[in-house]
Amino acid sequence: MKKILLGFALFLGAFQTQAQESNLQLKGTVVDTVAQYVYLQKFHNKMFTTIDSVKVKDGNFSFKTKVKTPELYGLSVNTASSPLYIFLEKKPITVQLNPKKYYSNSVVEGSASQDLFETYKKTKDVEISKFITEHPNSLVSAYVLYRNWSYRLSPEQITQNIALLDKSLQSTTYVKELKELVTVLDGLAIGKKAPDFTANDPEGKPVRLYQNLKGYTLVDFWASWCGPCRKENPNIVAAYKEFHDKGFNIVAISLDKKKENWIKGIQDDNLTWTHVSDLLFWNSAVAKLYGVRAIPANYLVDSKGIIVAKNLHGEELQSTLKTLLENKI
């Protein structure tokens, strides 16, 4: 009897999971291009993965792919470029897709979630708690909290905003990952010990963080494709030149995808310190270990691995190092 009940429970669970999926009613036109295919992409961890494609006929396309909705997806005519972000729902949706300017010239009709998302993007000085309170049942609220605010808020603030979301959103991937992030960030407070890790340098040799702790070490997250990171690099170079002989070191973790781009970025910016990367973009194991949701980001740790400061940029990095190293002397 127990086996029968267990089998029924498993069947019911599978049925319930399947019931969350439906065939898309998505069609549209592609303008200002001679594209041959339109690609449907699934969003996860700031990245898109192609799950289906359809041929463009006389400028028209149509998807009937079985997917979970409502959910954020991407539409593009080239998987190498960032797609149009589109919230799909269980209702007919039409798109005028303009690959030259996805965001400003494309038009999506039939998705209430997309309408709210567009309103959010156009709103200046958004107060995330107010936005969630006004739209507690919308997946858009969970998404923007996860995507646009997780790196701006403290663990306590993230938890407070999660509580504002409707119960129906608590089982979404966004909320689950936010709760995991809170746990990680709680363990990365100033005064706590930085997680140890081992990753490969450009020559493929493993480098362990704890074997490179001397004086004060900046655990620096960056990437060659990151404009703000490249803009910040001259400041880090200047700090390294001034304080390296006094006990300042750097272990840089790149979120690059291609090794050649990573190495070129190191050379072009004259970054003469220790570098590691698993070349997994936002799936970087070290980035996840340190709760990194945006770059540039960094942690300053002492010789025992204790976190003494975080996210030091501009003059703040040099002034902090000056204070610490002078006190040490």
Disulfide bonds with the S-S distance in Angstrom:
Cys226-Cys229 2.32
